[in-house]
Amino acid sequence: MSATRTGRDGRPLVTTDQAAYSLSMRPGQFRAWVSRHGLRPAGHRPDPRRGQPLALWDLTDITAATNPDTRVA
């Protein structure tokens, strides 16, 4: 049984694909966007299809980057 990792606001961490979809971007566009905004993954999880782990993103960090007026706990 695996526990779902959660972000600072209690929502589950999301994969790069899910985070990109939430901003209407493709994964490559999302990776470039987070690089420009200085965001880092909140964690990683193994990818059974590839050797490279999947990055997990905190939606609170993404919200703060898209809306600077949002207060983050």
N, C-alpha and C positions, 0 to 999 in steps of 0.2 A: 504494500500500500504506500503510495507516495502522497506527501502533503503538498497542497498548493501553496506556493510562496505568494505573499501579499505585499503590496506596496505600502507606503506611509499612510494612505487614506483607507486601507483595508481592502481595496480591490485587488484581484489577482494580477500578478505581473503578466505582461503580454509579450509574444514573440515579435520579431522584426516585421513579419508579414502582417500580423494583426495591428501593430502600431502604424504601419504604413497605410493600411486600409482605413484606419480611423482618421487619417489626415488626407484621404483621397490621393495617395501617392503610390508609386511602385516601390518595392523594397530598396532598389538602388537609389532612388530619389530620397527616400527616408534616411538612408545611411549618410548621404551627402548633407542633408538638412541637419541631422544631429551633430555632424562634424562642425558645421558652421555655427551652431548654437552651443557647442561645448558640452553636450550631454553625454553621459556614459551609461552603459547598461547597469541595471540594478542587480543583475545576477546572470547566471548561465545554467543551462541544463543540457544533458547529453542528447545528441541527435542520433537515433538508431540507424538512420540511413546513410550518414556521413560521419567521418571522424571528428569534424569540427563541431564544438558545442554551439547550441543556439543561444543567442543573446536574449535576455529577458528585460523588458523595459517597464518602468514605473509610470503609470499614466499621470500621476501627480507632477512629475518632472516635465512631461510633454505639455500638460496644461499650463504650467508656469512659463514655459518657453513660448507658447503661442499667445498667451495673454499675460503680459508682465504685471498687470494690475491685480491678478489673482494672488491672494495670500496663501502661501503654502505652509502647512504645519511643520 
